[in-house]
């Protein structure tokens, strides 16, 4: 392809990333208005967020392998259609139940976009330098969406209503669909792996029952929580046994013998649980307790997005020159400090002080992302780097879902922020444990075993 067409393909892929990432942040700022209009309790607001992130987490790896099998452009186009239709259904939802169902439809489409778009980029930009530049642009879109989401969501909620936050996806989705049909070439993997429907079902049961036990336990009682947790534990045990026996598993359990890989998964879950809880709690605090408008609340989150966008590339350079330990450790400290400080916030806390705490949180979160991916693929064979990055991406979505679920189930926002501080301490401890000489040795041994008996080669993304 010509250079101009390659850039156009990158633009199309970035459009898909923009609308999927926007929905991770744009909805939070509209939650108070949405809850008032649909008479939704806190648990209903939690499901509005978690129905989306949980579905994404459950289907990301399935979408990647499906695209390898039937064609990446075809899967990408299907994802755009489903996501756009789901967005339209969200805007028309007459009740909370319909909204949650439409959010699931949205996420089914979204799961076919980001991992498949990354595969399209990888196959389009064959020159290593061009590919690195393209992936850099791709990563920058995440920061843009994080900054735009709360502000655009607040503006639309204040000037129109909460339903307008879903309308924005429709024209972008339709334009991306047309451009994909016109300019993106079809591609498939030379040998696509077989589907793993039982493994996929077990992942859905595991994440769904765990989240249900956390969210509904507070209202329905400890018995409901216990049943949810027991089912989740049984699904996890069955998943491990099943995946270990399959020649082409959905998740290769052998990866977890690598301490850096396991550490990256734990840091991703903890770090993004902190993000999910932060966005959920502070939106409600700023609007419901301090009386700010949706737009003003969105503007208050700009320090987080801005500092994350600035610090992210610096963290990437640190990882490249000094390894993942330093940025990971500093990230854990910042997240822990920000969580503890937020637990001390009251209704009379000066707004500049609150924004200063948000900056500390933004520094921690911005530093964390590059080390997660780097640590996940550390020591892995090149053929396995794609699935390692995919598991890290799935861990991020799982963490964000659990963060919202746990935060909403706490007795007070102060207690929830103390849990956020705990997430930071977990990141700190795991970073120290899994980035040293012993950890690198486990990664090298795991890579050698994988190279000797490769079980599966998965889609990148």
BELRAKA-V55374 format. One record per residue. N is the residue number from 1. RES is the residue in three letters. SS is DSSP state (@ for helix, = for strand, . for the rest). NEAR is the number of other C-alpha atoms within 8 Angstrom. D_FIRST is the distance of its C-alpha to the first C-alpha in Angstrom with 2 decimals. Layout:
n=N res=RES ss=SS near=NEAR d_first=D_FIRST
n=N res=RES ss=SS near=NEAR d_first=D_FIRST
//
This chain:
n=1 res=UNK ss=. near=4 d_first=0.00
n=2 res=UNK ss=. near=5 d_first=3.79
n=3 res=UNK ss=@ near=6 d_first=6.51
n=4 res=UNK ss=@ near=6 d_first=8.12
n=5 res=UNK ss=@ near=9 d_first=6.15
n=6 res=UNK ss=@ near=11 d_first=6.35
n=7 res=UNK ss=@ near=8 d_first=9.85
n=8 res=UNK ss=@ near=9 d_first=10.55
n=9 res=UNK ss=@ near=13 d_first=10.04
n=10 res=UNK ss=@ near=11 d_first=12.36
n=11 res=UNK ss=@ near=8 d_first=14.68
n=12 res=UNK ss=@ near=11 d_first=15.05
n=13 res=UNK ss=@ near=13 d_first=15.91
n=14 res=UNK ss=@ near=10 d_first=18.27
n=15 res=UNK ss=@ near=11 d_first=19.93
n=16 res=UNK ss=@ near=14 d_first=20.88
n=17 res=UNK ss=@ near=13 d_first=22.23
n=18 res=UNK ss=@ near=11 d_first=24.16
n=19 res=UNK ss=@ near=12 d_first=26.06
n=20 res=UNK ss=@ near=11 d_first=26.85
n=21 res=UNK ss=@ near=11 d_first=28.04
n=22 res=UNK ss=@ near=12 d_first=29.93
n=23 res=UNK ss=@ near=9 d_first=31.96
n=24 res=UNK ss=@ near=11 d_first=33.16
n=25 res=UNK ss=@ near=13 d_first=34.86
n=26 res=UNK ss=@ near=16 d_first=35.32
n=27 res=UNK ss=@ near=13 d_first=37.75
n=28 res=UNK ss=@ near=12 d_first=40.12
n=29 res=UNK ss=@ near=14 d_first=41.28
n=30 res=UNK ss=@ near=13 d_first=42.13
n=31 res=UNK ss=@ near=11 d_first=44.20
n=32 res=UNK ss=@ near=10 d_first=47.63
n=33 res=UNK ss=@ near=10 d_first=47.10
n=34 res=UNK ss=@ near=10 d_first=45.63
n=35 res=UNK ss=@ near=12 d_first=48.51
n=36 res=UNK ss=@ near=8 d_first=51.11
n=37 res=UNK ss=@ near=7 d_first=49.76
n=38 res=UNK ss=@ near=9 d_first=49.44
n=39 res=UNK ss=. near=6 d_first=52.49
n=40 res=UNK ss=. near=12 d_first=50.48
n=41 res=UNK ss=. near=7 d_first=52.15
n=42 res=UNK ss=@ near=7 d_first=50.50
n=43 res=UNK ss=@ near=11 d_first=49.49
n=44 res=UNK ss=@ near=10 d_first=47.74
n=45 res=UNK ss=@ near=11 d_first=45.74
n=46 res=UNK ss=@ near=12 d_first=44.84
n=47 res=UNK ss=@ near=9 d_first=43.57
n=48 res=UNK ss=@ near=11 d_first=41.50
n=49 res=UNK ss=@ near=13 d_first=39.50
n=50 res=UNK ss=@ near=11 d_first=39.78
n=51 res=UNK ss=@ near=13 d_first=38.92
n=52 res=UNK ss=@ near=12 d_first=35.39
n=53 res=UNK ss=@ near=14 d_first=34.97
n=54 res=UNK ss=@ near=13 d_first=36.77
n=55 res=UNK ss=@ near=13 d_first=34.67
n=56 res=UNK ss=@ near=14 d_first=31.47
n=57 res=UNK ss=@ near=13 d_first=33.01
n=58 res=UNK ss=@ near=12 d_first=34.10
n=59 res=UNK ss=@ near=11 d_first=30.85
n=60 res=UNK ss=@ near=13 d_first=28.05
n=61 res=UNK ss=@ near=12 d_first=28.01
n=62 res=UNK ss=@ near=10 d_first=28.59
n=63 res=UNK ss=@ near=13 d_first=25.55
n=64 res=UNK ss=@ near=15 d_first=23.34
n=65 res=UNK ss=@ near=13 d_first=24.79
n=66 res=UNK ss=@ near=11 d_first=24.65
n=67 res=UNK ss=@ near=15 d_first=20.91
n=68 res=UNK ss=@ near=13 d_first=20.57
n=69 res=UNK ss=@ near=11 d_first=22.85
n=70 res=UNK ss=@ near=9 d_first=21.95
n=71 res=UNK ss=. near=12 d_first=18.28
n=72 res=UNK ss=@ near=14 d_first=16.79
n=73 res=UNK ss=@ near=13 d_first=15.54
n=74 res=UNK ss=@ near=10 d_first=18.95
n=75 res=UNK ss=@ near=14 d_first=20.87
n=76 res=UNK ss=@ near=13 d_first=19.17
n=77 res=UNK ss=@ near=11 d_first=19.99
n=78 res=UNK ss=@ near=10 d_first=23.47
n=79 res=UNK ss=@ near=14 d_first=23.96
n=80 res=UNK ss=@ near=17 d_first=23.20
n=81 res=UNK ss=@ near=12 d_first=25.69
n=82 res=UNK ss=@ near=13 d_first=28.33
n=83 res=UNK ss=@ near=15 d_first=28.05
n=84 res=UNK ss=@ near=14 d_first=28.31
n=85 res=UNK ss=@ near=11 d_first=31.20
n=86 res=UNK ss=@ near=14 d_first=32.88
n=87 res=UNK ss=@ near=15 d_first=32.73
n=88 res=UNK ss=@ near=11 d_first=34.39
n=89 res=UNK ss=@ near=10 d_first=37.01
n=90 res=UNK ss=@ near=13 d_first=37.73
n=91 res=UNK ss=@ near=11 d_first=38.51
n=92 res=UNK ss=@ near=7 d_first=40.88
n=93 res=UNK ss=. near=10 d_first=42.62
n=94 res=UNK ss=. near=7 d_first=46.39
n=95 res=UNK ss=. near=7 d_first=47.44
n=96 res=UNK ss=@ near=10 d_first=46.46
n=97 res=UNK ss=@ near=6 d_first=46.04
n=98 res=UNK ss=@ near=10 d_first=43.60
n=99 res=UNK ss=@ near=13 d_first=41.64
n=100 res=UNK ss=@ near=11 d_first=41.38
n=101 res=UNK ss=@ near=9 d_first=40.28
n=102 res=UNK ss=@ near=13 d_first=37.58
n=103 res=UNK ss=@ near=14 d_first=36.41
n=104 res=UNK ss=@ near=12 d_first=36.01
n=105 res=UNK ss=@ near=12 d_first=33.88
n=106 res=UNK ss=@ near=15 d_first=31.73
n=107 res=UNK ss=@ near=14 d_first=31.33
n=108 res=UNK ss=@ near=14 d_first=30.50
n=109 res=UNK ss=@ near=16 d_first=27.47
n=110 res=UNK ss=@ near=14 d_first=26.74
n=111 res=UNK ss=@ near=15 d_first=26.84
n=112 res=UNK ss=. near=16 d_first=23.80
n=113 res=UNK ss=. near=14 d_first=21.72
n=114 res=UNK ss=@ near=13 d_first=21.83
n=115 res=UNK ss=@ near=15 d_first=21.66
n=116 res=UNK ss=@ near=15 d_first=19.00
n=117 res=UNK ss=@ near=12 d_first=16.90
n=118 res=UNK ss=@ near=11 d_first=17.32
n=119 res=UNK ss=@ near=12 d_first=16.18
n=120 res=UNK ss=@ near=12 d_first=12.96
n=121 res=UNK ss=@ near=14 d_first=12.44
n=122 res=UNK ss=@ near=10 d_first=13.50
n=123 res=UNK ss=@ near=8 d_first=11.11
n=124 res=UNK ss=@ near=8 d_first=8.00
n=125 res=UNK ss=. near=11 d_first=9.40
n=126 res=UNK ss=. near=8 d_first=10.55
n=127 res=UNK ss=. near=6 d_first=12.18
n=128 res=UNK ss=@ near=7 d_first=15.61
n=129 res=UNK ss=@ near=6 d_first=16.20
n=130 res=UNK ss=@ near=9 d_first=13.11
n=131 res=UNK ss=@ near=12 d_first=13.96
n=132 res=UNK ss=@ near=8 d_first=17.54
n=133 res=UNK ss=@ near=8 d_first=16.88
n=134 res=UNK ss=@ near=11 d_first=14.95
n=135 res=UNK ss=@ near=9 d_first=17.89
n=136 res=UNK ss=@ near=8 d_first=20.26
n=137 res=UNK ss=@ near=8 d_first=19.08
n=138 res=UNK ss=@ near=11 d_first=19.34
n=139 res=UNK ss=@ near=8 d_first=22.85
n=140 res=UNK ss=@ near=9 d_first=23.85
n=141 res=UNK ss=@ near=11 d_first=23.41
n=142 res=UNK ss=@ near=11 d_first=26.20
n=143 res=UNK ss=@ near=12 d_first=28.51
n=144 res=UNK ss=@ near=10 d_first=27.76
n=145 res=UNK ss=@ near=13 d_first=28.53
n=146 res=UNK ss=@ near=12 d_first=31.66
n=147 res=UNK ss=@ near=12 d_first=32.84
n=148 res=UNK ss=@ near=10 d_first=32.04
n=149 res=UNK ss=@ near=15 d_first=33.34
n=150 res=UNK ss=@ near=18 d_first=37.09
n=151 res=UNK ss=@ near=13 d_first=37.20
n=152 res=UNK ss=@ near=12 d_first=35.37
n=153 res=UNK ss=@ near=17 d_first=37.30
n=154 res=UNK ss=@ near=17 d_first=40.56
n=155 res=UNK ss=@ near=10 d_first=39.96
n=156 res=UNK ss=@ near=12 d_first=39.18
n=157 res=UNK ss=@ near=16 d_first=42.09
n=158 res=UNK ss=@ near=10 d_first=44.52
n=159 res=UNK ss=@ near=6 d_first=43.57
n=160 res=UNK ss=. near=8 d_first=42.86
n=161 res=UNK ss=. near=10 d_first=43.42
n=162 res=UNK ss=. near=11 d_first=41.78
n=163 res=UNK ss=. near=11 d_first=40.10
n=164 res=UNK ss=@ near=11 d_first=37.87
n=165 res=UNK ss=@ near=14 d_first=36.01
n=166 res=UNK ss=@ near=11 d_first=34.37
n=167 res=UNK ss=@ near=11 d_first=33.63
n=168 res=UNK ss=@ near=8 d_first=31.00
n=169 res=UNK ss=@ near=10 d_first=28.70
n=170 res=UNK ss=@ near=12 d_first=28.83
n=171 res=UNK ss=@ near=8 d_first=26.97
n=172 res=UNK ss=@ near=10 d_first=24.31
n=173 res=UNK ss=@ near=15 d_first=23.90
n=174 res=UNK ss=@ near=11 d_first=23.76
n=175 res=UNK ss=@ near=8 d_first=21.18
n=176 res=UNK ss=@ near=12 d_first=18.92
n=177 res=UNK ss=@ near=11 d_first=19.59
n=178 res=UNK ss=@ near=8 d_first=18.60
n=179 res=UNK ss=@ near=10 d_first=15.33
n=180 res=UNK ss=@ near=12 d_first=14.50
n=181 res=UNK ss=@ near=8 d_first=15.45
n=182 res=UNK ss=@ near=6 d_first=13.41
n=183 res=UNK ss=@ near=9 d_first=9.99
n=184 res=UNK ss=. near=9 d_first=10.04
n=185 res=UNK ss=. near=5 d_first=9.33
n=186 res=UNK ss=. near=8 d_first=12.53
n=187 res=UNK ss=. near=10 d_first=13.40
n=188 res=UNK ss=. near=11 d_first=16.87
n=189 res=UNK ss=. near=8 d_first=18.85
n=190 res=UNK ss=. near=4 d_first=20.14
n=191 res=UNK ss=. near=5 d_first=23.63
n=192 res=UNK ss=. near=10 d_first=24.29
n=193 res=UNK ss=. near=10 d_first=27.66
n=194 res=UNK ss=. near=5 d_first=30.48
n=195 res=UNK ss=. near=8 d_first=31.45
n=196 res=UNK ss=. near=9 d_first=34.54
n=197 res=UNK ss=@ near=6 d_first=36.28
n=198 res=UNK ss=@ near=6 d_first=39.54
n=199 res=UNK ss=@ near=12 d_first=37.96
n=200 res=UNK ss=@ near=12 d_first=36.04
n=201 res=UNK ss=@ near=8 d_first=39.32
n=202 res=UNK ss=@ near=12 d_first=41.21
n=203 res=UNK ss=@ near=12 d_first=38.76
n=204 res=UNK ss=@ near=10 d_first=39.24
n=205 res=UNK ss=@ near=11 d_first=43.02
n=206 res=UNK ss=@ near=13 d_first=43.15
n=207 res=UNK ss=@ near=12 d_first=41.37
n=208 res=UNK ss=@ near=10 d_first=42.97
n=209 res=UNK ss=@ near=12 d_first=46.54
n=210 res=UNK ss=@ near=12 d_first=46.34
n=211 res=UNK ss=@ near=12 d_first=45.20
n=212 res=UNK ss=@ near=11 d_first=47.73
n=213 res=UNK ss=@ near=14 d_first=50.51
n=214 res=UNK ss=@ near=13 d_first=49.74
n=215 res=UNK ss=@ near=13 d_first=49.32
n=216 res=UNK ss=@ near=12 d_first=52.05
n=217 res=UNK ss=@ near=14 d_first=54.53
n=218 res=UNK ss=@ near=9 d_first=55.84
n=219 res=UNK ss=@ near=5 d_first=56.90
n=220 res=UNK ss=@ near=8 d_first=57.72
n=221 res=UNK ss=. near=9 d_first=59.41
n=222 res=UNK ss=@ near=8 d_first=59.05
n=223 res=UNK ss=@ near=8 d_first=59.40
n=224 res=UNK ss=@ near=11 d_first=56.09
n=225 res=UNK ss=@ near=13 d_first=54.41
n=226 res=UNK ss=@ near=9 d_first=56.01
n=227 res=UNK ss=@ near=9 d_first=54.80
n=228 res=UNK ss=@ near=14 d_first=51.23
n=229 res=UNK ss=@ near=11 d_first=51.29
n=230 res=UNK ss=@ near=8 d_first=52.91
n=231 res=UNK ss=@ near=12 d_first=50.30
n=232 res=UNK ss=@ near=14 d_first=47.51
n=233 res=UNK ss=@ near=9 d_first=49.19
n=234 res=UNK ss=@ near=8 d_first=49.61
n=235 res=UNK ss=@ near=12 d_first=45.96
n=236 res=UNK ss=@ near=11 d_first=44.92
n=237 res=UNK ss=@ near=8 d_first=47.27
n=238 res=UNK ss=@ near=9 d_first=46.10
n=239 res=UNK ss=@ near=11 d_first=42.41
n=240 res=UNK ss=@ near=9 d_first=43.10
n=241 res=UNK ss=@ near=8 d_first=45.13
n=242 res=UNK ss=@ near=9 d_first=42.65
n=243 res=UNK ss=@ near=13 d_first=39.54
n=244 res=UNK ss=@ near=9 d_first=41.44
n=245 res=UNK ss=@ near=6 d_first=42.23
n=246 res=UNK ss=. near=7 d_first=38.82
n=247 res=UNK ss=. near=6 d_first=36.65
n=248 res=UNK ss=. near=10 d_first=33.48
n=249 res=UNK ss=. near=12 d_first=34.62
n=250 res=UNK ss=. near=11 d_first=33.03
n=251 res=UNK ss=. near=6 d_first=34.16
n=252 res=UNK ss=. near=11 d_first=34.98
n=253 res=UNK ss=@ near=9 d_first=38.37
n=254 res=UNK ss=@ near=7 d_first=38.37
n=255 res=UNK ss=@ near=10 d_first=36.04
n=256 res=UNK ss=@ near=8 d_first=39.01
n=257 res=UNK ss=@ near=11 d_first=40.93
n=258 res=UNK ss=. near=15 d_first=38.85
n=259 res=UNK ss=@ near=12 d_first=40.69
n=260 res=UNK ss=@ near=15 d_first=37.68
n=261 res=UNK ss=@ near=16 d_first=35.75
n=262 res=UNK ss=@ near=12 d_first=38.82
n=263 res=UNK ss=@ near=13 d_first=39.47
n=264 res=UNK ss=@ near=14 d_first=35.99
n=265 res=UNK ss=@ near=13 d_first=36.54
n=266 res=UNK ss=@ near=11 d_first=39.99
n=267 res=UNK ss=@ near=13 d_first=38.83
n=268 res=UNK ss=@ near=14 d_first=36.02
n=269 res=UNK ss=@ near=14 d_first=38.59
n=270 res=UNK ss=@ near=13 d_first=41.17
n=271 res=UNK ss=@ near=15 d_first=38.99
n=272 res=UNK ss=@ near=13 d_first=37.39
n=273 res=UNK ss=@ near=18 d_first=40.79
n=274 res=UNK ss=@ near=15 d_first=41.99
n=275 res=UNK ss=@ near=11 d_first=39.22
n=276 res=UNK ss=@ near=14 d_first=39.88
n=277 res=UNK ss=@ near=16 d_first=43.60
n=278 res=UNK ss=@ near=10 d_first=43.26
n=279 res=UNK ss=@ near=10 d_first=41.26
n=280 res=UNK ss=@ near=11 d_first=43.58
n=281 res=UNK ss=@ near=11 d_first=46.85
n=282 res=UNK ss=@ near=8 d_first=46.27
n=283 res=UNK ss=@ near=13 d_first=45.08
n=284 res=UNK ss=@ near=11 d_first=48.34
n=285 res=UNK ss=@ near=9 d_first=50.39
n=286 res=UNK ss=@ near=11 d_first=49.19
n=287 res=UNK ss=@ near=13 d_first=49.55
n=288 res=UNK ss=@ near=9 d_first=52.31
n=289 res=UNK ss=@ near=8 d_first=54.51
n=290 res=UNK ss=. near=8 d_first=53.90
n=291 res=UNK ss=. near=7 d_first=53.39
n=292 res=UNK ss=. near=9 d_first=50.17
n=293 res=UNK ss=. near=9 d_first=47.99
n=294 res=UNK ss=@ near=14 d_first=44.63
n=295 res=UNK ss=@ near=14 d_first=42.89
n=296 res=UNK ss=@ near=9 d_first=45.18
n=297 res=UNK ss=@ near=15 d_first=44.57
n=298 res=UNK ss=@ near=16 d_first=40.80
n=299 res=UNK ss=@ near=9 d_first=41.23
n=300 res=UNK ss=@ near=8 d_first=43.34
n=301 res=UNK ss=. near=11 d_first=40.47
n=302 res=UNK ss=@ near=10 d_first=38.32
n=303 res=UNK ss=@ near=11 d_first=39.79
n=304 res=UNK ss=@ near=12 d_first=38.43
n=305 res=UNK ss=@ near=13 d_first=34.89
n=306 res=UNK ss=@ near=11 d_first=35.03
n=307 res=UNK ss=@ near=12 d_first=36.43
n=308 res=UNK ss=@ near=14 d_first=34.09
n=309 res=UNK ss=@ near=12 d_first=31.05
n=310 res=UNK ss=@ near=9 d_first=32.66
n=311 res=UNK ss=@ near=11 d_first=34.05
n=312 res=UNK ss=@ near=13 d_first=31.03
n=313 res=UNK ss=@ near=8 d_first=29.04
n=314 res=UNK ss=@ near=9 d_first=32.39
n=315 res=UNK ss=@ near=14 d_first=33.04
n=316 res=UNK ss=@ near=10 d_first=29.70
n=317 res=UNK ss=@ near=8 d_first=30.75
n=318 res=UNK ss=@ near=12 d_first=34.17
n=319 res=UNK ss=@ near=14 d_first=32.83
n=320 res=UNK ss=@ near=8 d_first=30.81
n=321 res=UNK ss=@ near=6 d_first=33.86
n=322 res=UNK ss=@ near=8 d_first=36.85
n=323 res=UNK ss=. near=8 d_first=35.75
n=324 res=UNK ss=. near=13 d_first=35.93
n=325 res=UNK ss=@ near=13 d_first=39.73
n=326 res=UNK ss=@ near=9 d_first=40.50
n=327 res=UNK ss=@ near=13 d_first=38.12
n=328 res=UNK ss=@ near=14 d_first=39.04
n=329 res=UNK ss=@ near=12 d_first=42.75
n=330 res=UNK ss=@ near=11 d_first=42.65
n=331 res=UNK ss=@ near=17 d_first=40.67
n=332 res=UNK ss=@ near=16 d_first=43.40
n=333 res=UNK ss=@ near=12 d_first=46.13
n=334 res=UNK ss=@ near=13 d_first=44.64
n=335 res=UNK ss=@ near=18 d_first=44.10
n=336 res=UNK ss=@ near=14 d_first=47.66
n=337 res=UNK ss=@ near=11 d_first=49.18
n=338 res=UNK ss=@ near=13 d_first=47.41
n=339 res=UNK ss=@ near=16 d_first=48.53
n=340 res=UNK ss=@ near=12 d_first=52.10
n=341 res=UNK ss=@ near=9 d_first=52.23
n=342 res=UNK ss=@ near=11 d_first=50.92
n=343 res=UNK ss=@ near=12 d_first=53.68
n=344 res=UNK ss=. near=7 d_first=56.19
n=345 res=UNK ss=. near=9 d_first=54.85
n=346 res=UNK ss=. near=5 d_first=57.29
n=347 res=UNK ss=. near=6 d_first=57.41
n=348 res=UNK ss=. near=4 d_first=58.86
n=349 res=UNK ss=. near=8 d_first=56.29
n=350 res=UNK ss=. near=6 d_first=55.19
n=351 res=UNK ss=@ near=6 d_first=51.67
n=352 res=UNK ss=@ near=6 d_first=50.69
n=353 res=UNK ss=@ near=8 d_first=51.79
n=354 res=UNK ss=@ near=11 d_first=49.78
n=355 res=UNK ss=@ near=10 d_first=46.63
n=356 res=UNK ss=@ near=8 d_first=47.35
n=357 res=UNK ss=@ near=11 d_first=47.36
n=358 res=UNK ss=@ near=12 d_first=44.03
n=359 res=UNK ss=@ near=11 d_first=42.64
n=360 res=UNK ss=@ near=12 d_first=43.98
n=361 res=UNK ss=@ near=13 d_first=42.29
n=362 res=UNK ss=@ near=14 d_first=38.96
n=363 res=UNK ss=@ near=14 d_first=39.27
n=364 res=UNK ss=@ near=14 d_first=39.95
n=365 res=UNK ss=@ near=13 d_first=37.13
n=366 res=UNK ss=@ near=15 d_first=34.59
n=367 res=UNK ss=@ near=17 d_first=35.65
n=368 res=UNK ss=@ near=15 d_first=35.47
n=369 res=UNK ss=@ near=10 d_first=31.88
n=370 res=UNK ss=@ near=11 d_first=30.18
n=371 res=UNK ss=@ near=16 d_first=33.02
n=372 res=UNK ss=@ near=13 d_first=32.79
n=373 res=UNK ss=@ near=11 d_first=29.29
n=374 res=UNK ss=@ near=10 d_first=30.05
n=375 res=UNK ss=@ near=13 d_first=33.39
n=376 res=UNK ss=@ near=15 d_first=32.06
n=377 res=UNK ss=@ near=11 d_first=29.70
n=378 res=UNK ss=. near=10 d_first=32.19
n=379 res=UNK ss=. near=8 d_first=32.99
n=380 res=UNK ss=. near=12 d_first=30.94
n=381 res=UNK ss=. near=9 d_first=29.05
n=382 res=UNK ss=@ near=6 d_first=25.26
n=383 res=UNK ss=@ near=7 d_first=25.00
n=384 res=UNK ss=@ near=10 d_first=27.31
n=385 res=UNK ss=@ near=11 d_first=25.89
n=386 res=UNK ss=@ near=12 d_first=23.91
n=387 res=UNK ss=@ near=12 d_first=27.10
n=388 res=UNK ss=@ near=13 d_first=29.11
n=389 res=UNK ss=@ near=13 d_first=26.96
n=390 res=UNK ss=@ near=13 d_first=27.15
n=391 res=UNK ss=@ near=11 d_first=30.93
n=392 res=UNK ss=@ near=14 d_first=31.10
n=393 res=UNK ss=@ near=9 d_first=29.24
n=394 res=UNK ss=@ near=13 d_first=31.65
n=395 res=UNK ss=@ near=13 d_first=34.55
n=396 res=UNK ss=@ near=13 d_first=33.61
n=397 res=UNK ss=@ near=14 d_first=33.85
n=398 res=UNK ss=@ near=14 d_first=37.05
n=399 res=UNK ss=@ near=16 d_first=38.53
n=400 res=UNK ss=@ near=16 d_first=37.91
n=401 res=UNK ss=@ near=15 d_first=39.52
n=402 res=UNK ss=@ near=11 d_first=42.52
n=403 res=UNK ss=@ near=14 d_first=42.94
n=404 res=UNK ss=@ near=15 d_first=43.41
n=405 res=UNK ss=@ near=13 d_first=45.64
n=406 res=UNK ss=@ near=12 d_first=47.87
n=407 res=UNK ss=@ near=13 d_first=48.15
n=408 res=UNK ss=@ near=12 d_first=49.31
n=409 res=UNK ss=@ near=11 d_first=51.83
n=410 res=UNK ss=. near=9 d_first=53.60
n=411 res=UNK ss=. near=6 d_first=56.99
n=412 res=UNK ss=. near=6 d_first=56.01
n=413 res=UNK ss=@ near=10 d_first=53.05
n=414 res=UNK ss=@ near=10 d_first=54.76
n=415 res=UNK ss=@ near=10 d_first=54.78
n=416 res=UNK ss=@ near=15 d_first=51.12
n=417 res=UNK ss=@ near=15 d_first=50.23
n=418 res=UNK ss=@ near=11 d_first=52.34
n=419 res=UNK ss=@ near=9 d_first=50.22
n=420 res=UNK ss=@ near=16 d_first=47.19
n=421 res=UNK ss=@ near=14 d_first=48.93
n=422 res=UNK ss=@ near=10 d_first=49.30
n=423 res=UNK ss=@ near=15 d_first=45.53
n=424 res=UNK ss=@ near=19 d_first=45.16
n=425 res=UNK ss=@ near=12 d_first=47.83
n=426 res=UNK ss=@ near=11 d_first=46.06
n=427 res=UNK ss=@ near=16 d_first=42.84
n=428 res=UNK ss=@ near=14 d_first=45.02
n=429 res=UNK ss=@ near=8 d_first=46.87
n=430 res=UNK ss=@ near=11 d_first=43.87
n=431 res=UNK ss=@ near=13 d_first=41.98
n=432 res=UNK ss=@ near=10 d_first=45.01
n=433 res=UNK ss=@ near=8 d_first=45.39
n=434 res=UNK ss=@ near=12 d_first=41.86
n=435 res=UNK ss=. near=12 d_first=40.52
n=436 res=UNK ss=. near=9 d_first=43.23
n=437 res=UNK ss=@ near=6 d_first=43.90
n=438 res=UNK ss=@ near=7 d_first=45.19
n=439 res=UNK ss=@ near=13 d_first=42.14
n=440 res=UNK ss=@ near=15 d_first=39.74
n=441 res=UNK ss=@ near=8 d_first=41.89
n=442 res=UNK ss=@ near=12 d_first=41.50
n=443 res=UNK ss=@ near=16 d_first=37.69
n=444 res=UNK ss=@ near=11 d_first=37.80
n=445 res=UNK ss=@ near=9 d_first=40.13
n=446 res=UNK ss=@ near=13 d_first=38.00
n=447 res=UNK ss=@ near=11 d_first=34.85
n=448 res=UNK ss=@ near=8 d_first=36.89
n=449 res=UNK ss=@ near=9 d_first=38.11
n=450 res=UNK ss=@ near=10 d_first=34.67
n=451 res=UNK ss=@ near=8 d_first=33.38
n=452 res=UNK ss=@ near=6 d_first=36.44
n=453 res=UNK ss=. near=6 d_first=36.20
n=454 res=UNK ss=. near=8 d_first=32.80
n=455 res=UNK ss=. near=9 d_first=33.50
n=456 res=UNK ss=. near=9 d_first=30.05
n=457 res=UNK ss=. near=9 d_first=26.44
n=458 res=UNK ss=. near=12 d_first=25.16
n=459 res=UNK ss=. near=11 d_first=22.02
n=460 res=UNK ss=. near=13 d_first=20.90
n=461 res=UNK ss=. near=13 d_first=21.93
//
